[in-house]
């Protein structure tokens, strides 16, 4: 009788690593970094402590890997949106749609990433470097607004950094709303509406007589 083939070691390693990450993201998202123990994570993942330490060295390394993953995914969404579209409005809509979809599919991971921005120093591991990743992602958006301002697509009265902060702020607010308002599920239609609000404003437009 043929025996089942064993998985290659690198495939097993990858599966074990993902198993640990899945268990960790749930614990960190619902209990926070400080209140989560390595024992809880390995129990949830059904692996040994040596297995966790093999991949992540310690709890801080595991948390850092998750936060890094969240920011790298946002960076990928941004670069993909910019590469696939040439029109400024289309780029903004694609960015928001990608961020909304990613948040919906990775809610717990995004909760962790957003929480790091407001956590007290003692609630996070040392040398997390999450602000560096935040700045990297923001500067990508800022560069887009710089270009749009130079080409006359944006009001020159506003600085490109102010404009980028305004758009980024709207995006993050809609993402955070999903955490506190379960019924709020931004989608492509919402993305178009937010971009229209940002570019056209909410004030009533005067009609020609």
ZIVENCOR-V44547 format. One record per backbone hydrogen bond with DSSP energy under -0.5 kcal/mol. NH is the residue of the N-H (numbers start at 1). CO is the residue of the C=O. E is the energy in kcal/mol with one decimal. If there is no record, write none. Layout:
# ZIVENCOR-V44547
[[NH,CO,E] [NH,CO,E]]
This chain:
# ZIVENCOR-V44547
[[12,8,-2.3] [13,9,-3.0] [14,10,-2.2] [15,11,-2.2] [16,12,-2.5] [17,13,-2.5] [18,14,-2.3] [19,15,-2.1] [20,16,-2.1] [21,17,-2.3] [22,18,-2.6] [23,19,-1.8] [24,20,-2.5] [25,21,-2.6] [26,22,-1.3] [27,23,-1.7] [28,24,-3.1] [29,25,-2.0] [30,26,-1.6] [31,27,-2.6] [32,27,-0.6] [32,28,-1.5] [36,32,-0.5] [36,33,-1.1] [41,37,-1.7] [42,38,-2.6] [43,39,-2.2] [44,40,-2.3] [45,41,-2.6] [46,42,-1.3] [47,42,-1.8] [52,48,-1.6] [53,49,-2.7] [54,50,-1.7] [55,51,-1.4] [56,52,-2.7] [57,53,-1.3] [58,56,-2.9] [62,58,-1.8] [63,59,-2.5] [64,60,-2.6] [65,61,-1.9] [66,62,-1.7] [67,63,-2.4] [68,64,-2.6] [69,65,-2.1] [70,66,-2.2] [71,67,-2.2] [72,68,-2.5] [73,69,-2.1] [74,70,-1.7] [75,71,-2.1] [76,72,-2.3] [77,73,-2.2] [78,74,-2.3] [79,75,-2.6] [80,76,-2.4] [81,77,-2.2] [82,78,-2.1] [83,79,-2.0] [84,80,-2.1] [85,81,-1.1] [91,87,-2.2] [92,88,-2.2] [93,89,-2.4] [94,90,-2.4] [95,91,-2.3] [96,92,-2.3] [97,93,-2.6] [98,94,-2.3] [99,95,-2.3] [100,96,-2.9] [101,97,-2.5] [102,98,-2.3] [103,99,-2.2] [104,100,-2.2] [105,101,-1.9] [106,102,-1.7] [107,104,-0.5] [110,106,-2.4] [111,107,-1.9] [112,108,-1.7] [113,109,-2.1] [114,110,-2.5] [115,111,-2.2] [116,112,-1.6] [117,113,-0.5] [117,114,-1.1] [118,115,-1.3] [119,115,-1.1] [123,120,-2.2] [124,121,-1.4] [128,125,-0.6] [132,129,-0.6] [133,129,-1.3] [134,130,-2.3] [135,131,-2.4] [136,132,-2.2] [137,133,-2.1] [138,134,-2.6] [139,135,-2.8] [140,136,-1.1] [141,137,-1.4] [142,138,-2.9] [143,139,-2.3] [144,140,-1.2] [145,141,-1.9] [146,142,-2.5] [147,143,-2.1] [148,144,-2.1] [149,145,-2.3] [150,146,-2.1] [151,147,-1.8] [152,149,-1.1] [153,148,-2.6] [154,148,-0.7] [158,155,-1.7] [163,159,-2.3] [164,160,-2.2] [165,161,-2.6] [166,162,-2.2] [167,163,-2.2] [168,164,-2.8] [169,165,-2.7] [170,166,-1.9] [171,167,-2.3] [172,168,-2.6] [173,169,-2.3] [174,170,-2.1] [175,171,-1.7] [176,172,-2.8] [177,173,-2.1] [178,174,-0.7] [178,175,-0.9] [179,176,-1.3] [180,176,-1.3] [181,177,-2.4] [184,181,-2.6] [185,183,-0.8] [191,187,-2.4] [192,188,-2.2] [193,189,-1.9] [194,190,-2.7] [195,191,-2.3] [196,192,-2.3] [197,193,-2.5] [198,194,-2.5] [199,195,-2.7] [200,196,-2.9] [201,196,-0.6] [201,197,-1.7]]
